[in-house]
Amino acid sequence: MDILSNSIAPRMAERFRGFLPVVVDVETGGFDAEHDALLEIAAVPLAMDEGGYLKLQATVSTHVEPFPGANLDPRSLEITGIDPTNPLRGALAERQALDHVFQVVREAVREAGCQRAILVGHNAAFDLGFLNQAVRRCGHKRNPFHPFSCFDTVSLGGLAYGQTVLSKAVLAAGHAFDSREAHSAVYDAERTAELFCSVINRWRQLELFEQAHSGLDAA
């Protein structure tokens, strides 16, 4: 029996109260969102198929020029491998970087019939903190993200797979993880997106299973 045959295809706008989950990862010059540089940002909007399962859309990303007076902690740069002075980075000023990412996110929100984006991240408060601080520095008035609500895959990974470290949670979810590619905003955002989709889709499978058996029990 096709457990979807008697159900109405769900809509993303109804799944998260009008919010579109967008997975974000930032790479930075330290841990202080107010004083340390934002160096990379990547965002992965999500979509929903006819069965109610989440899937990744195209990633939007950019390198970011350190804002004037930004702190660059050598220890953070060693971890990320980013050289902020490298002209081949093609980095954009913060305002341009936000415009570049936000335009794609706003389009995804509109296409999904949602009202606003909600940030998904691994240790999401870190990414949201740097994003919000960049918005404040630039005086940006068209931030599509909710200013404080977010989904954290640390908690979701711990709930679903008993793992809170990104690499271990991704592997436990059945996906590949290459530690040599880690600490790239694009790579980490896409792996985080895969993890989030796996958790939500696992819940969807349970929901459909319960619907199917509820119908059988009623019969």
One Martini backbone bead per residue (centre of mass of N, CA, C, O) as a GRO file, in nm:
protein
  219
    1MET     BB    1   0.095   0.036   0.023
    2ASP     BB    2   0.049   0.374  -0.030
    3ILE     BB    3   0.098   0.615   0.220
    4LEU     BB    4   0.035   0.871   0.011
    5SER     BB    5  -0.249   0.830  -0.133
    6ASN     BB    6  -0.428   0.968   0.127
    7SER     BB    7  -0.253   1.225   0.099
    8ILE     BB    8  -0.152   1.548   0.129
    9ALA     BB    9   0.064   1.741   0.005
   10PRO     BB   10   0.298   1.908   0.153
   11ARG     BB   11   0.410   2.223   0.288
   12MET     BB   12   0.656   2.422   0.387
   13ALA     BB   13   0.478   2.655   0.514
   14GLU     BB   14   0.351   2.431   0.727
   15ARG     BB   15   0.599   2.295   0.879
   16PHE     BB   16   0.736   2.598   1.003
   17ARG     BB   17   0.539   2.844   1.037
   18GLY     BB   18   0.657   2.996   0.762
   19PHE     BB   19   0.942   2.873   0.764
   20LEU     BB   20   1.264   2.865   0.612
   21PRO     BB   21   1.512   2.652   0.594
   22VAL     BB   22   1.856   2.771   0.641
   23VAL     BB   23   2.176   2.682   0.587
   24VAL     BB   24   2.454   2.795   0.795
   25ASP     BB   25   2.799   2.904   0.736
   26VAL     BB   26   3.084   3.028   0.915
   27GLU     BB   27   3.389   3.203   0.876
   28THR     BB   28   3.647   3.318   1.104
   29GLY     BB   29   3.865   3.530   1.325
   30GLY     BB   30   3.680   3.402   1.561
   31PHE     BB   31   3.442   3.433   1.854
   32ASP     BB   32   3.385   3.745   1.814
   33ALA     BB   33   3.128   3.907   1.659
   34GLU     BB   34   3.215   4.212   1.708
   35HIS     BB   35   3.552   4.188   1.645
   36ASP     BB   36   3.549   3.960   1.444
   37ALA     BB   37   3.586   3.826   1.144
   38LEU     BB   38   3.416   3.785   0.846
   39LEU     BB   39   3.507   3.541   0.577
   40GLU     BB   40   3.260   3.333   0.549
   41ILE     BB   41   2.960   3.236   0.350
   42ALA     BB   42   2.693   2.988   0.371
   43ALA     BB   43   2.389   2.880   0.187
   44VAL     BB   44   2.105   2.636   0.231
   45PRO     BB   45   1.833   2.588   0.088
   46LEU     BB   46   1.519   2.438   0.131
   47ALA     BB   47   1.311   2.164   0.026
   48MET     BB   48   0.994   2.009  -0.082
   49ASP     BB   49   0.842   1.736  -0.154
   50GLU     BB   50   0.553   1.552  -0.212
   51GLY     BB   51   0.625   1.369   0.057
   52GLY     BB   52   0.776   1.571   0.279
   53TYR     BB   53   1.072   1.593   0.190
   54LEU     BB   54   1.385   1.701   0.232
   55LYS     BB   55   1.601   1.927   0.036
   56LEU     BB   56   1.854   2.046  -0.146
   57GLN     BB   57   1.978   2.337  -0.257
   58ALA     BB   58   2.151   2.570  -0.378
   59THR     BB   59   2.448   2.715  -0.312
   60VAL     BB   60   2.545   3.009  -0.133
   61SER     BB   61   2.851   3.211  -0.169
   62THR     BB   62   3.125   3.387   0.018
   63HIS     BB   63   3.369   3.597   0.048
   64VAL     BB   64   3.508   3.814   0.312
   65GLU     BB   65   3.583   4.115   0.413
   66PRO     BB   66   3.729   4.267   0.649
   67PHE     BB   67   3.653   4.481   0.864
   68PRO     BB   68   3.733   4.761   0.998
   69GLY     BB   69   3.930   4.650   1.269
   70ALA     BB   70   3.949   4.361   1.259
   71ASN     BB   71   3.991   4.061   1.404
   72LEU     BB   72   4.279   3.817   1.374
   73ASP     BB   73   4.313   3.501   1.466
   74PRO     BB   74   4.565   3.280   1.414
   75ARG     BB   75   4.418   3.022   1.516
   76SER     BB   76   4.176   3.038   1.323
   77LEU     BB   77   4.338   3.049   1.054
   78GLU     BB   78   4.468   2.770   1.092
   79ILE     BB   79   4.206   2.605   1.084
   80THR     BB   80   4.086   2.723   0.802
   81GLY     BB   81   4.315   2.840   0.592
   82ILE     BB   82   4.285   3.147   0.583
   83ASP     BB   83   4.374   3.425   0.359
   84PRO     BB   84   4.279   3.752   0.367
   85THR     BB   85   4.516   3.860   0.151
   86ASN     BB   86   4.408   3.698  -0.080
   87PRO     BB   87   4.308   3.793  -0.400
   88LEU     BB   88   4.173   3.505  -0.492
   89ARG     BB   89   3.910   3.511  -0.316
   90GLY     BB   90   3.696   3.732  -0.398
   91ALA     BB   91   3.609   3.935  -0.194
   92LEU     BB   92   3.351   4.088  -0.012
   93ALA     BB   93   3.190   4.311   0.118
   94GLU     BB   94   2.966   4.283   0.356
   95ARG     BB   95   2.724   4.407   0.209
   96GLN     BB   96   2.759   4.241  -0.053
   97ALA     BB   97   2.745   3.964   0.079
   98LEU     BB   98   2.462   3.989   0.192
   99ASP     BB   99   2.317   4.047  -0.071
  100HIS     BB  100   2.395   3.785  -0.215
  101VAL     BB  101   2.255   3.592  -0.008
  102PHE     BB  102   1.973   3.727   0.045
  103GLN     BB  103   1.853   3.706  -0.237
  104VAL     BB  104   1.834   3.396  -0.246
  105VAL     BB  105   1.667   3.361   0.012
  106ARG     BB  106   1.421   3.529  -0.069
  107GLU     BB  107   1.347   3.356  -0.314
  108ALA     BB  108   1.301   3.092  -0.155
  109VAL     BB  109   1.079   3.197   0.027
  110ARG     BB  110   0.882   3.271  -0.197
  111GLU     BB  111   0.865   2.989  -0.343
  112ALA     BB  112   0.760   2.847  -0.063
  113GLY     BB  113   0.549   3.043   0.087
  114CYS     BB  114   0.701   3.210   0.288
  115GLN     BB  115   0.800   3.463   0.534
  116ARG     BB  116   1.073   3.327   0.648
  117ALA     BB  117   1.382   3.269   0.768
  118ILE     BB  118   1.565   2.992   0.923
  119LEU     BB  119   1.831   2.908   1.100
  120VAL     BB  120   2.073   2.657   1.029
  121GLY     BB  121   2.302   2.497   1.267
  122HIS     BB  122   2.622   2.426   1.401
  123ASN     BB  123   2.604   2.609   1.638
  124ALA     BB  124   2.394   2.849   1.567
  125ALA     BB  125   2.468   3.094   1.748
  126PHE     BB  126   2.727   3.162   1.602
  127ASP     BB  127   2.618   3.225   1.317
  128LEU     BB  128   2.397   3.428   1.405
  129GLY     BB  129   2.584   3.630   1.545
  130PHE     BB  130   2.753   3.710   1.292
  131LEU     BB  131   2.518   3.790   1.113
  132ASN     BB  132   2.392   4.011   1.296
  133GLN     BB  133   2.647   4.188   1.317
  134ALA     BB  134   2.671   4.251   1.017
  135VAL     BB  135   2.396   4.385   0.992
  136ARG     BB  136   2.456   4.614   1.193
  137ARG     BB  137   2.708   4.737   1.058
  138CYS     BB  138   2.539   4.789   0.774
  139GLY     BB  139   2.233   4.850   0.809
  140HIS     BB  140   2.047   4.619   0.736
  141LYS     BB  141   1.692   4.593   0.613
  142ARG     BB  142   1.692   4.278   0.453
  143ASN     BB  143   1.662   4.045   0.661
  144PRO     BB  144   1.535   3.711   0.628
  145PHE     BB  145   1.603   3.646   0.918
  146HIS     BB  146   1.560   3.545   1.212
  147PRO     BB  147   1.706   3.701   1.494
  148PHE     BB  148   1.680   3.421   1.713
  149SER     BB  149   1.577   3.190   1.569
  150CYS     BB  150   1.663   2.828   1.561
  151PHE     BB  151   1.844   2.548   1.432
  152ASP     BB  152   2.017   2.272   1.599
  153THR     BB  153   2.229   1.998   1.517
  154VAL     BB  154   2.329   1.918   1.789
  155SER     BB  155   2.056   1.835   1.911
  156LEU     BB  156   1.951   1.659   1.673
  157GLY     BB  157   2.191   1.461   1.668
  158GLY     BB  158   2.155   1.363   1.959
  159LEU     BB  159   1.867   1.257   1.928
  160ALA     BB  160   1.899   1.066   1.663
  161TYR     BB  161   2.239   0.960   1.709
  162GLY     BB  162   2.425   1.047   1.963
  163GLN     BB  163   2.548   1.312   1.814
  164THR     BB  164   2.739   1.639   1.821
  165VAL     BB  165   2.942   1.601   1.615
  166LEU     BB  166   2.939   1.657   1.295
  167SER     BB  167   3.095   1.418   1.172
  168LYS     BB  168   2.949   1.195   1.343
  169ALA     BB  169   2.657   1.263   1.263
  170VAL     BB  170   2.686   1.228   0.959
  171LEU     BB  171   2.778   0.934   0.968
  172ALA     BB  172   2.529   0.826   1.130
  173ALA     BB  173   2.333   0.922   0.882
  174GLY     BB  174   2.501   0.809   0.609
  175HIS     BB  175   2.731   1.007   0.549
  176ALA     BB  176   2.983   1.184   0.426
  177PHE     BB  177   3.322   1.272   0.570
  178ASP     BB  178   3.578   1.522   0.512
  179SER     BB  179   3.822   1.657   0.706
  180ARG     BB  180   3.978   1.815   0.473
  181GLU     BB  181   3.707   2.002   0.413
  182ALA     BB  182   3.688   2.132   0.660
  183HIS     BB  183   3.628   2.473   0.724
  184SER     BB  184   3.424   2.514   0.501
  185ALA     BB  185   3.140   2.669   0.443
  186VAL     BB  186   3.025   2.488   0.224
  187TYR     BB  187   3.079   2.208   0.341
  188ASP     BB  188   2.942   2.247   0.622
  189ALA     BB  189   2.664   2.328   0.518
  190GLU     BB  190   2.603   2.066   0.354
  191ARG     BB  191   2.632   1.867   0.588
  192THR     BB  192   2.423   2.000   0.771
  193ALA     BB  193   2.189   1.967   0.573
  194GLU     BB  194   2.192   1.660   0.565
  195LEU     BB  195   2.137   1.620   0.863
  196PHE     BB  196   1.871   1.770   0.888
  197CYS     BB  197   1.715   1.607   0.674
  198SER     BB  198   1.744   1.332   0.812
  199VAL     BB  199   1.586   1.399   1.065
  200ILE     BB  200   1.320   1.501   0.936
  201ASN     BB  201   1.275   1.245   0.753
  202ARG     BB  202   1.254   1.045   0.982
  203TRP     BB  203   1.000   1.172   1.099
  204ARG     BB  204   0.828   1.137   0.845
  205GLN     BB  205   0.830   0.831   0.840
  206LEU     BB  206   0.686   0.800   1.111
  207GLU     BB  207   0.431   0.953   1.036
  208LEU     BB  208   0.346   0.764   0.800
  209PHE     BB  209   0.340   0.502   0.960
  210GLU     BB  210   0.119   0.593   1.159
  211GLN     BB  211  -0.096   0.653   0.948
  212ALA     BB  212  -0.114   0.370   0.824
  213HIS     BB  213  -0.179   0.215   1.098
  214SER     BB  214  -0.427   0.377   1.174
  215GLY     BB  215  -0.596   0.286   0.930
  216LEU     BB  216  -0.582  -0.019   0.991
  217ASP     BB  217  -0.703  -0.011   1.276
  218ALA     BB  218  -0.976   0.118   1.191
  219ALA     BB  219  -1.048  -0.130   0.999
   0.00000   0.00000   0.00000
